[in-house]
Amino acid sequence: MAQETPYHTQTVSGWAAHDSSGKIEPFIFKRRENGPNDVTIKILYCGICHSDLHFAKNDWGITMYPVVPGHEITGVIVKVGNNVTKFKVGDRAGVGCLAASCLECDFCLNSEENYCDKIQFTYNGIFWDGSVTYGGYSKMIVADHRFVVRIPDALPMDAAAPLLCGGVTVFSPFKDHNLLGSGPPRKVGVVGLGGLGHVAVKFGKAFGHHVTVISTSPSKEAEAKQRLGADDFIVSTEADQMNAAKRRLDFILDTVSAKHSLGPILELLKVNGTLVTVGAPERPFELPAFPLIFGKRAVKGSMTGAIRETQEMMDLCGEHNITCDIEVVTPDKINDAMNRLARNDVRYRFVIDIAGKTSNL
């Protein structure tokens, strides 16, 4: 579709990886001027997603260097374009994974633009004007208002930031399977208690379900039950626990991004149960046929949500006081945080305080 061609004249301070070492360094670059459909956001916080680590190191072989990561962005709007009516200067705003789509296909017209064939992401994408997109590890961002959401006043801006990727990634399967609380309580399993899993547990309990955490780490049981409110905990490496729980769950959300077999997990589902995977292992899952055949079970995938869905999630989080459990770091500690994230040494999400006083810029 025809789009105006903005001029890239705004100088911005940020942080970027320049090669596959993944080291994040200060970076000065250009952003476009605020166009008629744009809002300019002063970035306050940006979550560190595991995909940021993959892109910084070119683990998927698609990184366009230099790359400015960050797609869990919260901040304050400082400028609005002439065509923008739903936002004003001073509004609390968020930007997630999506920067642009065709706006014309059936997916876009049905508010499912995240599945548009021409979707472009907040960083490492190609915007309508042909420029490479740069993400939220920076002082400001210019975003088309159709890809911006409002942050409810009830939510702290730092702990709300990871909801824009991690939060909506686990919210979408709940919505798709009618698990937002309007129906009867169900027995929901959550595999993995990390950045995604801990939010999934919070959603499950907020929507009135019986939640079971499935983990390889026995040490996480107290955390899952006492602090997050999970009803049950299964150590997936303990055969007796797995056998005792067979055919008990209606729905399972698998958040694990490491290679593992889905077979034993599928056995926990009732007949006609569904497992949705949102993790992205670098190697294929093991998916044996018998647990599918003998349980009439389904395995589905799910990605980040569309904008309308993300706004719905944000509003529900405001109502239920759901946020991510975070550790805030200043920009000079991004590499330390990345290294810890690679070791899974975070409970549960890192968030960069972009205005942190110990910043290198």
N, C-alpha and C positions, 0 to 999 in steps of 0.2 A: 504494500500500500504506500501511497505517497506520503512522505513526512517532511516537515521543515528540516533544514540542515542547520543545526546550531553551530555557533562558532566556539571553538575551544580556546578561550582566552583567560579563564580563571586559573590562577596558580594555586595549587593545593599542596599542603604538607601531609605526608602519609608514611606508610611503612610497606615495603615490598620485598619479595624474594626475587633475586635476579638470575638464579641458576638452580640446578637440581640439588645443590647442597641444602636448600630449603631455608637458609639463614635469612631472617627478616631484618632489613636495614632501613634507615630513614630514606625517603624518596620524595622528590619534588616533581609534580606532574601537572597536567592541564585537565580541567573539566570544562564542559560546555557552559555557556551562559544559560540562565533560566529562561526557557522558552515558554510559549503561551500555555502549554499543557503540563508544565513542570512545577515542582516545588523544590526549593533549596533547603536542605536540612543541615543545621549545625549538629554534628554527631557528638553525642555524650558518651555512649557506651556501644561496644560491639562484642558479641560473643565470639569465642573461638570454637569453631565446629571441627570435627575430625576431618571433614573434607578439606578444610583449609590446609591441614597438614599434608594431605595427599596431593593437593594442587601445588603447594610450595615445593614439594620434592619431585613433582612430575611422576608420581606413582602410576597414574593412569595414561601417561604418554600424550596428554593433550594440552599441557600448560603452555600458555603464550607469555613468555617473560618480557619485561618484568611483570609480575602478578601482584596486585594489591588484594589480599584475601578479605573476607568478611562479608557475611550475608545475614547477620543477626544484629541489625542496626537500630538503635533508638536515639532520638534526638528531638530538637525543637525546630519547627519551620521558621525560617527567617525571610523567605521570599516566596510569593505565589505568582503563577502566570495568569494572564487575562482570562483564559478559559476555565480556570479552576474555581469551583464553587463549593466543594465539600471541605476544603481546608482553608485556614487563614493563618496569618503570621502569629506565632506564639503557640500554636497547637503542638501537642505531644504526638510524635509520629514514629512509625516504624517501617523499615524496609527489610524484606526477607530475601528469598533466593531469586525472585523473578524481576527482570528489568524491562522486558519487552516481549511482545508476541505479535502475531499478524492482526489481531483484533477483528478478523473477518470470518474465520473458519467456524464450523459448528461447535468446536470445543470452546473457542473464545466467546461466541455468542451465548453459550450455555454456562458461562462462568466456570469453565474448566480449562482455562488458558494454560495451566501447567502441563497439559497434554498436547498443546499446539505443536505442530511439526516445526514451527519457526520460533519456538521459545528461545529466549536469550536470557542468560543469567546475570546476576548483579556484578559478578566479576568473572573474568576469563570468557566473556561472551562478546558478541559483535552487536552493537546497538544499531538502530535504524539508520544512522548517518554514516555507518561503516567503521566507527571507532571501536576500539577494544574497551570493554567496561572494566572499571576499577571499583573495588569493594570498600568495605567499611573500616578498614584499618587506616583511617584518614580523618582529617578535621571536619570535612563537609562532603556532602554528596548532592547531586542534582538528579531527581527522579521524576519520571512521568507520574502524575497524580493517580493514574489508574492502577499503579503498582505500589501504592503506599497505603498503610493502614493507620488507624488512630489507636493510640495507647490509652486505655482507660485510666482515669485519674487515680483509681484505687491501687494501681500496680506501680511498684517502684521501677524506675527506668532501667536499673542495672539488672535486676532479677527477671525482668520481662524480656530482655533482649534475646536469650536463647529460645524463647517461645516461638520466635519468628522462623526458625528452622526446625529445631528439635521438637518443640511443642506441637506445631502443626503436623509434623511428620507422624506423630503417634495419635494425634487427634483425628486425622482423616480416616483411619481404619475404624475408629469408634463410631464416627458419623456414618460411614458407609454400611456398617452392620447394625445400625439402629441401637446403639449402645449409649446414647446421650441421656438416658434416664427417663425417656417417655414410655418405655416398655417395662416388662417385668425384670427384676434383678436376674443377672446371669452369672455364671461361673467363668471368670476371665483369668487367663494365665498370662504372665509377662515373663519372657525369657530375657535375662540379663538385667542387672540393676546398675546401669550406668547413666550417662547423660540423657538418653532417651527413655530407658526403663523406669527411672525414678519418677519422671513426669507421667508416664503411662499408669503407674500405680496411683498417683494422685488423681488422674482423670477417672480411673476405675472406681475409686472410693467416692469421689464427688458425685458420680452418676449412679451410685447406689448398688454397685456390684460386689460380689464375693471375689476377692483378688488373691491369686496365688502367684508368688514369685518363684521362678525356676532358675537356679543359678549353680555354677560350679564352685562357688565360694561359700562354705558353711559360715564363715565369719560375718557374712552380710545378713544373717537371719535376724539378729536383734535390730539392726538398722531398718530392715524391711518392715518388721512387725511393729516395733515400738515407736519409731519416728515417722514412718510413712503410712502406717496403718494397714499393711497387708494382713490378710486373714490367715494365710498358710504360706509355707516355704518348703520347697523341694530342692534337695541337693541332687543335681542331675547326674552326678557320677556315682550316686548310691543306688544300686539296682533295686534294693528292697523298697526304698522310698518311691522310685519310679513305678515299680510294679503295683504298689499299693494305691497309686493315684490313677491307674489306667481308666479311661473312659469316664472321667469325672468333669472335664471342662467343656464348656460350650464354644469357647473362642480363645485363641492364643495369639498374642502379638510377640513376634520374635525380633528383638532389637539388636542381636549380636552381630557384629561385623567381622568376626573371625570365622574361618572355615569350621563347620561342624555338621553332624548328621541330623537331618530332620526326622529320621525314622523314630527314634525313641520319644521325641517330643510329640509327634503325631499320635502315638499310642495313648497320650493323656486326653485326647479329644473324645467326646462322645461320638456316636454314629451321626453323620451329617455335620460334624463340627468343621470349623475353618481355622486354618493357621495363616496369618498374614505376616510376611517378612518385610521389614523396613531397613534391615542392615544390608551392607554392601561388601561382602567378603571379596578379597582379591582373587580367590579361587572358588570354583563352583561348590554349591552345597552337595551333600550326599542325600539323595532322595530315593530310598528304596520303595518298590511298588506295593509290597504287601500291606503296610499300614494304610495306604490310600485305598486299596481295593477292598480290604476286609472291614474298613470303617466308613466307606462311602464319604471320605473326607476330602477337603479341598485345600490347596495351597495357593495363595495369592501374593502378589507383590503390591507395594504402595509407595508412592514418592511424596514429596512435599505437597502441600495443598495449594489451591488457587487463592486468589486475593479475597473474594467474598467469604470463602471458608476460613481463611486466616483471621479476618475481622470477626467472624462468628466465634472462633476459638478465643480470641482476645477478650471479647465481651463476656464470654462464659468464665474465663479466668478471672476477670474483674469481679463478677458476681460471686464466685466461689473462693476467691482469694488464693488462686493457684499461681505459683511462680516456680522458677527453677532454683535449685540450691546451687549457689555459685561461690566462686572464689575470685575476687576482683584483683586484677593486676594492672600496673601502670605500663605504658608502651615500652619502656626500657626493659621490661621483664617478659616481653612476648616470646623470645626464644627460649627462655627458661620454661615458660608455660607450655610451649610446643613440645619441648623435650619430655616434660612430665606427662603431657597428654599421650605421647607415644608409648609411655610406660603404664598408661591407665592410672597415673598417680594424680587423680583429681576427684573430688566429691562435691558436685558432679559436673559442673561446667565452669570453665574459665570465662571471665568477661573483662574486656579491656576498658579501663577508665581513660577515655581518649584525652581528657583534659588533665590527666594525672600530672602532678607537679614535678615528678622526677623524669618526665618525658625528655627524650633526646632532641625534640624539636620545639 
